[in-house]
Amino acid sequence: MRRSGFLAALLFLLCSARAAADGQPGRFDYWVLALSWSPEYCELNVGDEQCRQRYGFVVHGLWPQYERGYPSRCGGRGRVPKDLVTRLLPTMPSEKLIQHEWDTHGTCSGLSQDEYFTLVERVRRKVAIPIAYQGPDDYLSTSVTDIERSFARENHGFDADGIAVQCRGRWLREVRLCFDTALNPRACGTDLDDRCRAQVVLRPNR
């Protein structure tokens, strides 16, 4: 019985992974805006293009999502032109990141490169970063609850169900906010949840 349960769970995971890989452009349920805490990224990626300047939250990506899982690499990949990269660098401060996000997620949006990245910029402008998290110059100890409440307070329509906080151990790595296809706040899917300890620490922006 235990063996059959394990096999069923394994089959489910394999099917989920296959569904994620076989996405069709433009067919998804909602969007996730992933905001990466740049000091944490740079702690692990010293010398990366993104780490030449001091950033707080930067856009990791805008991802088409299913209610469970997500489409990935839906075809139609191509180089993001230099002029578009230059325009995006204040929002997504790495050419490598911009290209990766187009290849992996943008191709599943059903949009052209310019349309997709214009949408990235538009969604980012919709999100206000709480003052406490705009660029602390010393280590900041907080919690998932405080982060979610702060973002919800600054962004009308959001509550904790529409925000997922991601960490590496106790260190804040990312805040993800969920939007419906009309770009209104909504609850995140069941597989997008908080992955942090009770205490969350932000590395300083220095």
Secondary structure as the mmCIF struct_conf table of DSSP 4:
data_model
#
loop_
_struct_conf.conf_type_id
_struct_conf.id
_struct_conf.beg_label_comp_id
_struct_conf.beg_label_asym_id
_struct_conf.beg_label_seq_id
_struct_conf.end_label_comp_id
_struct_conf.end_label_asym_id
_struct_conf.end_label_seq_id
HELX_RH_AL_P HELX_RH_AL_P1 ARG A 2 ALA A 21
TURN_TY1_P TURN_TY1_P1 ASP A 22 ASP A 22
TURN_TY1_P TURN_TY1_P2 PRO A 25 GLY A 26
BEND BEND1 ASP A 29 ASP A 29
STRN STRN1 TYR A 30 TRP A 37
HELX_RH_AL_P HELX_RH_AL_P2 SER A 38 LEU A 44
BEND BEND2 ASN A 45 ASN A 45
TURN_TY1_P TURN_TY1_P3 VAL A 46 GLY A 47
HELX_RH_3T_P HELX_RH_3T_P1 GLU A 49 ARG A 52
BEND BEND3 GLN A 53 GLN A 53
BEND BEND4 GLY A 56 GLY A 56
STRN STRN2 PHE A 57 GLN A 65
BEND BEND5 GLU A 67 GLY A 69
BEND BEND6 GLY A 75 GLY A 75
HELX_LH_PP_P HELX_LH_PP_P1 ARG A 79 PRO A 81
HELX_RH_AL_P HELX_RH_AL_P3 LYS A 82 LEU A 88
TURN_TY1_P TURN_TY1_P4 LEU A 89 THR A 91
BEND BEND7 MET A 92 MET A 92
HELX_RH_AL_P HELX_RH_AL_P4 GLU A 95 THR A 104
TURN_TY1_P TURN_TY1_P5 HIS A 105 HIS A 105
HELX_RH_3T_P HELX_RH_3T_P2 GLY A 106 CYS A 108
TURN_TY1_P TURN_TY1_P6 SER A 109 GLY A 110
BEND BEND8 LEU A 111 LEU A 111
HELX_RH_AL_P HELX_RH_AL_P5 GLN A 113 LYS A 126
HELX_LH_PP_P HELX_LH_PP_P2 VAL A 127 PRO A 130
HELX_RH_3T_P HELX_RH_3T_P3 ILE A 131 TYR A 133
BEND BEND9 GLN A 134 GLN A 134
BEND BEND10 ASP A 137 ASP A 138
STRN STRN3 LEU A 140 THR A 142
HELX_RH_AL_P HELX_RH_AL_P6 VAL A 144 GLU A 154
BEND BEND11 ASN A 155 ASN A 155
TURN_TY1_P TURN_TY1_P7 HIS A 156 GLY A 157
HELX_RH_3T_P HELX_RH_3T_P4 ALA A 160 GLY A 162
STRN STRN4 ILE A 163 ARG A 168
TURN_TY1_P TURN_TY1_P8 GLY A 169 ARG A 170
STRN STRN5 TRP A 171 PHE A 179
TURN_TY1_P TURN_TY1_P9 THR A 181 ALA A 182
BEND BEND12 LEU A 183 LEU A 183
STRN STRN6 PRO A 185 PRO A 185
HELX_LH_PP_P HELX_LH_PP_P3 ALA A 187 GLY A 189
TURN_TY1_P TURN_TY1_P10 THR A 190 ASP A 191
STRN STRN7 ARG A 195 ARG A 195
BEND BEND13 ALA A 198 GLN A 199
STRN STRN8 VAL A 200 LEU A 202
HELX_LH_PP_P HELX_LH_PP_P4 ARG A 203 PRO A 204
#
